[in-house]
Each structure stands twice: as C-alpha cells, then as structure tokens.
C-alpha cells in the first residue's frame, strides 16, 4: 500500500501574488495618492482665505499658511460694515443676488426653450440656429465689451444690477443651448408623442413632460450659471461702476487702495462671498452627477 505524504502543517503556505494583481494594486495606490494631493491642492486656497480672515494683516503677510494666533473676529465686522470702502457688504451681496437671479433665470428659461426647439426641428432654420449659438459660444467676451458698454448706456441698463443681469443672460444663453441640446437630442420621442396623443399641445408636452424628465440637466445648468454669475467680473466690473451698484467680485477689490489694504477685512469678505457657492453646490451637486449618468451632456 502506497504511503500518503503528509504536509508539514507547521510550515506556513506562501502563495505568490500574481504580477498583474500587484501592478493593479500599485496603480490604484498611486491614483489614490494623486487624487488626495489634488484635493489638498484645490482646497488650499479656501483654507488660506478662511485662516486669513481670522488673522491680522501682519500675520497674513508673515505667515500666510499658518493658523491664526490669536483668532481675530473683528475682520468680519469690518468686512461686513465696509469701513474701509464706505459700502456695506450687504449692498454688494444684494446687488449680486439681483444680478444672479435675473441672469440665471432668463438664460435658463429661454436657452432651454431654444434648445428644445432646435432639437425637435429638422429645418434649415434650426440647423442655422444651432451653428449660430455655437459661434456665440466661442466668441470672446472682450470682443463685445465696447459695444456692450455703449449699448447699456443708451438703454439705461448700466449701473443697474438687474439690467446687467440681462446682459449676462445673453452671454450665458449659448452655453445653456449647447448643454441642453445634447440632452434633448437623445430625449425619447415616444414619450412626447404619447402626451400629444392624449391631447396635449407641443407647449403643454414641453412643460408637463419634457421639463420634469429633464430636471437634472436643467438644475445642472442652473448651478453652473449660478457659479459663473456669482463670481462674474467681466460683466460687472466695467458695467457696474457706481458704489451702490457694485457686486461682490469687484467689491472685494475696493478693500485695496493706492497706499494701503485691509487684508484681514478683505479675506473675511472673500470667505463670506464663498459661503453661498458652497451651499448651492451642496444642494445641487447630485443633480450634476445624475445628469452625467443619464447622458445629458452627450
């Protein structure tokens, strides 16, 4: 009878990790390190602004990346009251809110309707309109600033935050059309036809069926338009020149004069203007992820 070899159970069994698995693990670890470094790098400006808002001007100059010691909350008082510039931060925020609401609302409403009309039509006019909006999308803003300055003065819109919001809406509308056109081009037509079979008009089908199903894409455009409007400098700086009509982006610059700058109040003002953006992204960021998932930007 053949003897059965017994394995020495005291000797640990060592299994070699496949080379391909080790390479995959190494690549994954490298990607994790790179992503972590990218997150730290992108959040460093926010950290610097926040810590700078709690420092004195001397601490900001000598130790820009260090922690505040001691913590100085008076910067927020001076930043809100606008002692150095003569206008309260409340004025800048209110002007920005008016500018943003008008710009985002007009660009989203009319841009979405234009994109739907272009996507639903196969005529030469819709083809021309699509190319027209594409040209407007690629047109640099500096090429239009002089005509806009003259036009807004003639129409009485200059130094009016809501009026300049209309100018911003016209500038953002090509972006809205391009974003929404990709979504509407892949929209299921049988859903629209079913609504029209039930007696709904084209407008009724658009409002009651298309818009609710396109909510993620619309809210993604709203968030992007809001971010660019809130931080807008190209429209507001040359077209809102009166102290009572200035928005937050150019208003932050007013903390600097020819001979001095209140850095602590300026950093506090910066951080106060960032808070609405953080809140907006926290509320709407999942809609951007959803729009990518359903293919609204294809």
C-alpha positions, 0 to 999 in steps of 0.5 A, spaced: 500 500 500 502 506 497 504 511 503 500 518 503 505 524 504 503 528 509 504 536 509 508 539 514 502 543 517 507 547 521 510 550 515 506 556 513 503 556 505 506 562 501 502 563 495 505 568 490 501 574 488 500 574 481 504 580 477 498 583 474 494 583 481 500 587 484 501 592 478 493 593 479 494 594 486 500 599 485 496 603 480 490 604 484 495 606 490 498 611 486 491 614 483 489 614 490 495 618 492 494 623 486 487 624 487 488 626 495 494 631 493 489 634 488 484 635 493 489 638 498 491 642 492 484 645 490 482 646 497 488 650 499 486 656 497 479 656 501 483 654 507 488 660 506 482 665 505 478 662 511 485 662 516 486 669 513 480 672 515 481 670 522 488 673 522 491 680 522 494 683 516 501 682 519 500 675 520 497 674 513 503 677 510 508 673 515 505 667 515 500 666 510 499 658 511 499 658 518 493 658 523 491 664 526 494 666 533 490 669 536 483 668 532 481 675 530 473 676 529 473 683 528 475 682 520 468 680 519 465 686 522 469 690 518 468 686 512 461 686 513 460 694 515 465 696 509 469 701 513 474 701 509 470 702 502 464 706 505 459 700 502 456 695 506 457 688 504 450 687 504 449 692 498 454 688 494 451 681 496 444 684 494 446 687 488 449 680 486 443 676 488 439 681 483 444 680 478 444 672 479 437 671 479 435 675 473 441 672 469 440 665 471 433 665 470 432 668 463 438 664 460 435 658 463 428 659 461 429 661 454 436 657 452 432 651 454 426 653 450 431 654 444 434 648 445 428 644 445 426 647 439 432 646 435 432 639 437 425 637 435 426 641 428 429 638 422 429 645 418 434 649 415 432 654 420 434 650 426 440 647 423 442 655 422 440 656 429 444 651 432 451 653 428 449 660 430 449 659 438 455 655 437 459 661 434 456 665 440 459 660 444 466 661 442 466 668 441 470 672 446 467 676 451 472 682 450 470 682 443 463 685 445 465 689 451 465 696 447 459 695 444 456 692 450 458 698 454 455 703 449 449 699 448 447 699 456 448 706 456 443 708 451 438 703 454 439 705 461 441 698 463 448 700 466 449 701 473 443 697 474 444 690 477 438 687 474 439 690 467 446 687 467 443 681 469 440 681 462 446 682 459 449 676 462 443 672 460 445 673 453 452 671 454 450 665 458 444 663 453 449 659 448 452 655 453 445 653 456 443 651 448 449 647 447 448 643 454 441 642 453 441 640 446 445 634 447 440 632 452 434 633 448 437 630 442 437 623 445 430 625 449 425 619 447 420 621 442 415 616 444 414 619 450 412 626 447 408 623 442 404 619 447 402 626 451 400 629 444 396 623 443 392 624 449 391 631 447 396 635 449 399 641 445 407 641 443 407 647 449 403 643 454 408 636 452 414 641 453 412 643 460 408 637 463 413 632 460 419 634 457 421 639 463 420 634 469 424 628 465 429 633 464 430 636 471 437 634 472 440 637 466 436 643 467 438 644 475 445 642 472 445 648 468 442 652 473 448 651 478 453 652 473 450 659 471 449 660 478 457 659 479 459 663 473 454 669 475 456 669 482 463 670 481 462 674 474 467 680 473 467 681 466 460 683 466 460 687 472 466 690 473 466 695 467 458 695 467 457 696 474 461 702 476 457 706 481 458 704 489 451 702 490 451 698 484 457 694 485 457 686 486 461 682 490 467 680 485 469 687 484 467 689 491 472 685 494 477 689 490 475 696 493 478 693 500 485 695 496 487 702 495 493 706 492 497 706 499 494 701 503 489 694 504 485 691 509 487 684 508 484 681 514 477 685 512 478 683 505 479 675 506 473 675 511 469 678 505 472 673 500 470 667 505 463 670 506 462 671 498 464 663 498 459 661 503 453 661 498 457 657 492 458 652 497 451 651 499 448 651 492 453 646 490 451 642 496 444 642 494 445 641 487 451 637 486 447 630 485 443 633 480 450 634 476 452 627 477 445 624 475 445 628 469 452 625 467 449 618 468 443 619 464 447 622 458 445 629 458 451 632 456 452 627 450 
